[in-house]
Amino acid sequence: MNKRILFFIALLLISRVSFSAIQSRPFRTYPTSPYQSTSLATQLRSAFPVEHAEIFVTGSMSSVWAQSDGFKLDYYQNQTMGGLEWRFSPRMSAELKYQYAWAGNNGLDSLTFSFHDLLGISQNGRSKVKKHQFNIDSPAYGYSVHDFEGEVMASAIHGYLQYQVFTLGNQALSVGGSLYFNEVNGSPFETASFEQGAQINYSLLYGPHSFFSTFGVTYRSDDVLNTLPVKSFTTAWALGYGQRFTRNQELMLQYHGFEGVLKDTSEFSKPSHEVVLGYRYYYYQSMFELSATENIVNMDNSADIAFSAGIRLFL
């Protein structure tokens, strides 16, 4: 009983830490769609610049199940990102980060079954095959790779430069440009791709409420795995809403939409839609984040579910 009392006192003291001066910002999650997760993808960003600098590390694990006439995908993907964002002038900020993605058994099949049953979502044939497989088949393009557990799927450097168009009270507008280089050797996903992107961001902060929006365009120059033809330009859009329900805790809901990338009539030529729901805890000059990503609308061109966690330190 004494231990329980001390535990609740500790929680009370933590909850009474002075309200963090850090502004709300979107989660640092990356897309879970099979192609976007291993290429340059527009990210939902705050139009407000970071005050000085931010150091961040995030990790995610996802379960991909996509079954259609053109593609059959069944595998796990894990991903980690780390980097630095800094403000070097009143109107300019920059970001540099490294992304590493690999195929690894994260055991999400059972959790995915339970989650779909709980929400009444169809298993879409997943319950008819063995768990924990690593298979990609495309009869339409004659491409097939199996048992690729442990293989590297992406090893990429991202650069982003943002210009502050205006900051007017609780509103801000910014534009930004991205450079991306991904090189993977000695893997079924071997590639060397260079991509570029541009985006515009608008944000509104109102008391405990925060609203974020982004629209972006990405230029792609290489075919997927040197086999699947991609569009030269694709668009993306995103919205986010956050609410602090205590001085140091916040719930965040985000929606991300990505134009289909393939120049055909398959599911991957159609837009993918992802919803991110998560929790954030503020502690002095840091954020601790947990989130879950679920695909909606088109079930066969994105991951079934993904979970992410991150730490962000503001200097």
Disulfide bonds with the S-S distance in Angstrom:
none
